Amino acid sequence: MAARLEGIEGDPFTQICIANVTIGMAAKAKKVPWTYTDVEGITSGVSPRPCDLLPDQGQKKITACDFPAEPLSINRVVLKTCTYRVNHM
């Protein structure tokens, strides 16, 4: 199995973007490499091809994964650094 994505029934996971991914499958792999429900989004340059819930935008639009439009809260986190000095005698 290449991937298994499960959203929440009635409140699907949205804005999923998978781009430039090639997954090698074992010779005895299941016939359905992708399993997902309650998800929405796009793909670009993905092999094996996912199902229609994540439609392919094509190789030329590989940069189409441009959401979220607004910065995420984690992008505004500023890490503080501190030092601790030990004197050895």
Backbone as JSON Lines, residues from 0, in Angstrom:
{"i":0,"aa":"M","n":[0.84,-1.17,0.0],"ca":[0.0,0.0,0.0],"c":[0.89,1.24,0.0]}
{"i":1,"aa":"A","n":[0.6,2.16,-0.9],"ca":[1.38,3.4,-0.97],"c":[1.0,4.34,0.15]}
{"i":2,"aa":"A","n":[-0.3,4.51,0.39],"ca":[-0.73,5.43,1.45],"c":[-2.15,5.11,1.88]}
{"i":3,"aa":"R","n":[-2.42,5.45,3.13],"ca":[-3.77,5.33,3.68],"c":[-4.08,6.64,4.39]}
{"i":4,"aa":"L","n":[-5.05,7.38,3.89],"ca":[-5.45,8.66,4.47],"c":[-6.93,8.58,4.82]}
{"i":5,"aa":"E","n":[-7.26,8.89,6.06],"ca":[-8.65,8.85,6.49],"c":[-9.0,10.16,7.18]}
{"i":6,"aa":"G","n":[-9.97,10.87,6.61],"ca":[-10.46,12.08,7.23],"c":[-11.56,11.75,8.22]}
{"i":7,"aa":"I","n":[-12.32,12.75,8.59],"ca":[-13.42,12.58,9.53],"c":[-14.71,12.65,8.73]}
{"i":8,"aa":"E","n":[-15.57,11.67,8.9],"ca":[-16.83,11.64,8.16],"c":[-17.63,12.91,8.46]}
{"i":9,"aa":"G","n":[-18.06,13.6,7.42],"ca":[-18.81,14.83,7.57],"c":[-17.94,16.06,7.74]}
{"i":10,"aa":"D","n":[-16.67,15.88,7.97],"ca":[-15.72,16.99,8.12],"c":[-14.38,16.54,7.55]}
{"i":11,"aa":"P","n":[-14.31,16.39,6.22],"ca":[-13.12,15.79,5.61],"c":[-11.87,16.64,5.78]}
{"i":12,"aa":"F","n":[-10.73,15.97,5.74],"ca":[-9.45,16.67,5.71],"c":[-9.34,17.3,4.33]}
{"i":13,"aa":"T","n":[-9.07,18.6,4.27],"ca":[-9.05,19.3,2.99],"c":[-7.67,19.9,2.73]}
{"i":14,"aa":"Q","n":[-7.5,20.38,1.52],"ca":[-6.28,21.03,1.07],"c":[-5.05,20.12,1.17]}
{"i":15,"aa":"I","n":[-5.27,18.83,1.0],"ca":[-4.15,17.89,0.95],"c":[-3.47,18.06,-0.41]}
{"i":16,"aa":"C","n":[-2.16,18.1,-0.4],"ca":[-1.41,18.25,-1.64],"c":[-0.24,17.27,-1.63]}
{"i":17,"aa":"I","n":[-0.18,16.43,-2.63],"ca":[0.92,15.48,-2.78],"c":[1.55,15.76,-4.14]}
{"i":18,"aa":"A","n":[2.85,16.06,-4.16],"ca":[3.5,16.41,-5.42],"c":[4.86,15.73,-5.54]}
{"i":19,"aa":"N","n":[5.19,15.37,-6.79],"ca":[6.5,14.83,-7.13],"c":[6.84,13.6,-6.28]}
{"i":20,"aa":"V","n":[5.95,12.62,-6.29],"ca":[6.12,11.41,-5.47],"c":[6.05,10.19,-6.37]}
{"i":21,"aa":"T","n":[7.03,9.32,-6.26],"ca":[7.0,8.02,-6.94],"c":[7.25,6.96,-5.89]}
{"i":22,"aa":"I","n":[6.31,6.04,-5.77],"ca":[6.41,4.98,-4.77],"c":[6.53,3.65,-5.5]}
{"i":23,"aa":"G","n":[7.59,2.92,-5.21],"ca":[7.77,1.6,-5.79],"c":[6.94,0.59,-5.02]}
{"i":24,"aa":"M","n":[6.27,-0.27,-5.74],"ca":[5.41,-1.27,-5.11],"c":[6.04,-2.65,-5.25]}
{"i":25,"aa":"A","n":[5.82,-3.48,-4.25],"ca":[6.3,-4.85,-4.28],"c":[5.56,-5.62,-5.37]}
{"i":26,"aa":"A","n":[6.18,-6.66,-5.87],"ca":[5.58,-7.46,-6.93],"c":[4.23,-8.04,-6.5]}
{"i":27,"aa":"K","n":[4.09,-8.38,-5.21],"ca":[2.84,-8.96,-4.71],"c":[1.98,-7.92,-3.98]}
{"i":28,"aa":"A","n":[2.14,-6.67,-4.35],"ca":[1.39,-5.59,-3.69],"c":[-0.1,-5.7,-4.01]}
{"i":29,"aa":"K","n":[-0.91,-5.15,-3.12],"ca":[-2.35,-5.12,-3.36],"c":[-2.64,-4.33,-4.64]}
{"i":30,"aa":"K","n":[-3.74,-4.65,-5.25],"ca":[-4.1,-3.97,-6.5],"c":[-4.47,-2.51,-6.27]}
{"i":31,"aa":"V","n":[-4.9,-2.16,-5.07],"ca":[-5.28,-0.78,-4.76],"c":[-4.17,-0.17,-3.9]}
{"i":32,"aa":"P","n":[-3.26,0.6,-4.5],"ca":[-2.13,1.13,-3.74],"c":[-2.5,2.28,-2.81]}
{"i":33,"aa":"W","n":[-3.57,3.01,-3.11],"ca":[-3.98,4.15,-2.29],"c":[-5.32,3.83,-1.65]}
{"i":34,"aa":"T","n":[-5.43,4.09,-0.35],"ca":[-6.69,3.92,0.35],"c":[-6.98,5.2,1.11]}
{"i":35,"aa":"Y","n":[-8.09,5.86,0.78],"ca":[-8.44,7.04,1.54],"c":[-9.92,7.34,1.44]}
{"i":36,"aa":"T","n":[-10.41,7.97,2.51],"ca":[-11.8,8.39,2.59],"c":[-11.86,9.75,3.27]}
{"i":37,"aa":"D","n":[-12.89,10.5,2.92],"ca":[-13.13,11.8,3.55],"c":[-11.92,12.73,3.47]}
{"i":38,"aa":"V","n":[-11.33,12.83,2.28],"ca":[-10.22,13.74,2.04],"c":[-10.47,14.5,0.74]}
{"i":39,"aa":"E","n":[-9.91,15.7,0.64],"ca":[-10.0,16.5,-0.58],"c":[-8.66,17.17,-0.81]}
{"i":40,"aa":"G","n":[-8.28,17.33,-2.06],"ca":[-7.03,17.99,-2.36],"c":[-6.61,17.78,-3.79]}
{"i":41,"aa":"I","n":[-5.32,17.9,-4.04],"ca":[-4.78,17.76,-5.39],"c":[-3.48,16.97,-5.34]}
{"i":42,"aa":"T","n":[-3.1,16.47,-6.51],"ca":[-1.8,15.82,-6.67],"c":[-1.15,16.35,-7.94]}
{"i":43,"aa":"S","n":[0.14,16.12,-8.05],"ca":[0.87,16.52,-9.24],"c":[2.11,15.65,-9.36]}
{"i":44,"aa":"G","n":[2.2,14.89,-10.42],"ca":[3.36,14.05,-10.64],"c":[3.48,12.93,-9.62]}
{"i":45,"aa":"V","n":[2.36,12.23,-9.35],"ca":[2.34,11.16,-8.34],"c":[2.15,9.82,-9.03]}
{"i":46,"aa":"S","n":[2.98,8.85,-8.65],"ca":[2.89,7.49,-9.18],"c":[3.11,6.5,-8.05]}
{"i":47,"aa":"P","n":[2.24,5.5,-7.89],"ca":[1.06,5.21,-8.7],"c":[-0.01,6.28,-8.5]}
{"i":48,"aa":"R","n":[-0.84,6.42,-9.51],"ca":[-1.85,7.48,-9.53],"c":[-2.89,7.26,-8.43]}
{"i":49,"aa":"P","n":[-3.17,8.31,-7.63],"ca":[-4.22,8.2,-6.61],"c":[-5.61,8.21,-7.25]}
{"i":50,"aa":"C","n":[-6.64,8.07,-6.43],"ca":[-8.0,8.07,-6.96],"c":[-8.5,9.48,-7.2]}
{"i":51,"aa":"D","n":[-9.75,9.6,-7.61],"ca":[-10.31,10.89,-8.02],"c":[-10.52,11.89,-6.89]}
{"i":52,"aa":"L","n":[-10.44,11.46,-5.63],"ca":[-10.57,12.41,-4.52],"c":[-9.4,13.38,-4.5]}
{"i":53,"aa":"L","n":[-8.27,12.96,-5.07],"ca":[-7.08,13.81,-5.16],"c":[-6.67,13.88,-6.63]}
{"i":54,"aa":"P","n":[-7.37,14.69,-7.44],"ca":[-7.12,14.71,-8.88],"c":[-5.72,15.21,-9.23]}
{"i":55,"aa":"D","n":[-5.2,14.67,-10.32],"ca":[-3.86,15.04,-10.79],"c":[-3.92,16.36,-11.55]}
{"i":56,"aa":"Q","n":[-3.03,17.28,-11.2],"ca":[-2.95,18.58,-11.85],"c":[-1.99,18.57,-13.03]}
{"i":57,"aa":"G","n":[-1.24,17.49,-13.19],"ca":[-0.29,17.37,-14.29],"c":[1.1,17.81,-13.9]}
{"i":58,"aa":"Q","n":[2.11,17.28,-14.6],"ca":[3.51,17.57,-14.3],"c":[3.85,19.05,-14.42]}
{"i":59,"aa":"K","n":[3.22,19.75,-15.35],"ca":[3.56,21.16,-15.55],"c":[3.08,22.05,-14.41]}
{"i":60,"aa":"K","n":[2.19,21.54,-13.6],"ca":[1.67,22.32,-12.47],"c":[2.2,21.76,-11.15]}
{"i":61,"aa":"I","n":[3.41,21.26,-11.18],"ca":[3.97,20.62,-9.99],"c":[4.08,21.58,-8.81]}
{"i":62,"aa":"T","n":[4.1,22.88,-9.07],"ca":[4.14,23.86,-7.98],"c":[2.74,24.31,-7.59]}
{"i":63,"aa":"A","n":[1.72,23.59,-8.04],"ca":[0.35,23.98,-7.75],"c":[-0.02,23.79,-6.28]}
{"i":64,"aa":"C","n":[0.82,23.16,-5.51],"ca":[0.55,22.97,-4.09],"c":[0.91,24.24,-3.34]}
{"i":65,"aa":"D","n":[0.1,25.26,-3.52],"ca":[0.45,26.55,-2.95],"c":[-0.42,26.95,-1.76]}
{"i":66,"aa":"F","n":[-1.23,26.05,-1.25],"ca":[-2.0,26.44,-0.08],"c":[-1.32,25.9,1.16]}
{"i":67,"aa":"P","n":[-1.53,26.39,2.32],"ca":[-2.52,27.41,2.64],"c":[-2.06,28.8,2.2]}
{"i":68,"aa":"A","n":[-3.02,29.64,1.84],"ca":[-2.7,31.0,1.41],"c":[-2.21,31.85,2.57]}
{"i":69,"aa":"E","n":[-2.73,31.59,3.74],"ca":[-2.31,32.31,4.95],"c":[-1.21,31.52,5.64]}
{"i":70,"aa":"P","n":[-0.24,32.21,6.25],"ca":[0.82,31.49,6.97],"c":[0.25,30.7,8.15]}
{"i":71,"aa":"L","n":[0.83,29.57,8.39],"ca":[0.43,28.76,9.54],"c":[1.03,29.35,10.81]}
{"i":72,"aa":"S","n":[0.38,29.12,11.93],"ca":[0.88,29.63,13.21],"c":[2.3,29.15,13.5]}
{"i":73,"aa":"I","n":[2.61,27.93,13.12],"ca":[3.94,27.37,13.39],"c":[5.02,28.16,12.66]}
{"i":74,"aa":"N","n":[4.68,28.81,11.56],"ca":[5.66,29.59,10.81],"c":[6.07,30.86,11.53]}
{"i":75,"aa":"R","n":[5.31,31.26,12.54],"ca":[5.63,32.48,13.28],"c":[6.37,32.19,14.59]}
{"i":76,"aa":"V","n":[6.64,30.95,14.86],"ca":[7.34,30.58,16.1],"c":[8.8,31.0,15.99]}
{"i":77,"aa":"V","n":[9.27,31.69,17.01],"ca":[10.67,32.1,17.08],"c":[11.31,31.33,18.23]}
{"i":78,"aa":"L","n":[12.31,30.56,17.9],"ca":[12.99,29.78,18.93],"c":[14.01,30.64,19.65]}
{"i":79,"aa":"K","n":[14.04,30.48,20.96],"ca":[15.01,31.21,21.76],"c":[16.18,30.27,22.03]}
{"i":80,"aa":"T","n":[17.36,30.83,22.05],"ca":[18.53,30.03,22.38],"c":[19.09,30.5,23.71]}
{"i":81,"aa":"C","n":[19.66,29.59,24.4],"ca":[20.28,29.94,25.67],"c":[21.57,29.14,25.8]}
{"i":82,"aa":"T","n":[22.43,29.61,26.65],"ca":[23.69,28.91,26.88],"c":[23.85,28.65,28.37]}
{"i":83,"aa":"Y","n":[24.62,27.67,28.65],"ca":[24.91,27.31,30.02],"c":[26.39,27.0,30.08]}
{"i":84,"aa":"R","n":[27.08,27.67,30.93],"ca":[28.53,27.52,31.0],"c":[28.9,26.8,32.3]}
{"i":85,"aa":"V","n":[29.76,25.81,32.18],"ca":[30.23,25.06,33.34],"c":[31.74,25.24,33.41]}
{"i":86,"aa":"N","n":[32.22,25.62,34.57],"ca":[33.67,25.73,34.79],"c":[34.17,24.46,35.45]}
{"i":87,"aa":"H","n":[35.09,23.79,34.81],"ca":[35.69,22.58,35.37],"c":[37.0,22.96,36.02]}
{"i":88,"aa":"M","n":[37.23,22.47,37.19],"ca":[38.47,22.81,37.9],"c":[39.57,21.86,37.59]}
